[in-house]
């Protein structure tokens, strides 16, 4: 068999490279990007991360959960008040065990057995009357989370399991509802929310390590710092929470100071 000339070999190599490049482009173009998982995976030894979007606030003002945020390519602008009333109709979904014990958007721990719900723009603490338009059942819930982000053009609220069961939507999963604001938001002052707030700076699998850090924070001026026990997927964690702060804005300012040493610090609503 004759040996290919240098020119022939060059043409052959160029042809192979072009074919490989074309195949790569075709493969990329045919795959649509997968949506971001709602709960990021973490090592088994670490406390699970909050749902995406909990810390997705990027504009400088206003503070806390009133800031605009983005989720799955859409930007949402939370309302600062429901004065004058709020009414909306659409589909209700619910979320349960997968998120039970995780942090909600306002810093609380999600309890699937409490009468709470997630809404994309209503102020945290808003109380809603939810009517199932398919069976006439009614329940009252409190907003403490953001969502739903799946099918946002149709779904308007993500109910806790308890609220879904009360309304009879737990088995079908979806139901058409009307939501109506009820009364004022407790502690709401227009641009801030009064109450007891903490800044969580860390979670430890050993209680002694948590207590050591809590003592150091107490000595540095955060004299109401506490250590809270939490069970997450069968693993016990000891959460160190600095405080206490009299409002959400004050807690946000405290978080900014603490984040210099604890970059993962975040605000939670206290009890």
Order of alpha helices (4+ residues) and beta strands (2+ residues): alpha-beta-beta-beta-beta-beta-beta-beta-alpha-beta-beta-alpha-beta-beta-alpha-beta
